[in-house]
Amino acid sequence: FDNSKGSEIHPMHFHGNHFQIIERKGGRGKLIATEKGWKDTVMLLPGEKVNVITTFSQFKGKYVLHCHNLEHEDSGMMLNFEIV
């Protein structure tokens, strides 16, 4: 996730699959203890990039990824993608 040029916080949320946060660049620049383990949402801070890792081995099909700020979601910060 890339918010390196952004000025707002984006709680990015996956539907149907968990991920692990492996790196933060910019922003606060480091992972904190509560970010370890499996997540379905990551706080993307202003001026930072966050790398996550996941696999989609259990379920094939359509997924949703979106910002959990309702105003952002309503303005199009949402996407559908399909694992085949």
N, C-alpha and C positions, 0 to 999 in steps of 0.2 A: 504494500500500500504506500502511496506517495502523496504526502501533504507538504512537501518541502517548500512550495511556494504559497501555501495556504495560511490563513490567519485564524481559522476556527478549529475547534475540536470536533472530530468525527468518530463516534462510536460505531465501528464497522462490524457488521453482524452477518454470519453465515447461517443459513437455514439448512438443517439436515446433516451437517458434518462438523466435526470439531477439528481444531488445528492447534499447533504449538507456536508460540512466539519465539523466534530464534535470534532476532537482532533488532535493535533500534539505532537509527543514525539521525543526528541532529536532535532538536528538541531537548529532552533530558539526557538522551544518548545512552542510557543503560537500562537493562531489565531490572525490575524489582522482584522480591521474593514471591509476591502474590501473582506474578505473571507466569510463573513456572507451572507446568501441567497443561492439561487440555482445556481449551477455551472455545466459545462460539462467538465471542465479541472481543474486539481489541480497541482501546482508546488510541486514536491517531491524533497526536498533538500537533499544534501549529509548528511548521518548519521541520517536520521530521518524516523519515521513511521507516517503515516497519516491515521486516521480512518474517513470513510465517511459513510453516511446512505442514502439509496434510496429505492424506491419500484418500482416494475415492474408490476403495476396493470393495466395499460392501454393497453399495447401491449405485446402479446405473440410472440415468434419467436426468430430470431437470432440477436445478437448484436456484436459490435466490441469494443474492448478496446485496446488502443495502446499509446506508447510514441510518442509525437509530434516532437521529434528530428528525422529527416529523416534518419540519419545514424543508429540510434538505431532501428527504425521501419524496415528498410531494413535488419538489422541483426537479426530480429526475435522478437523484443520486441512488439509483437502484439498478440492478441488472439481473437478468436471467442467463444461466448458462447450462449446457447439457453435457453430461459425461456419457460417452457411448462405449 
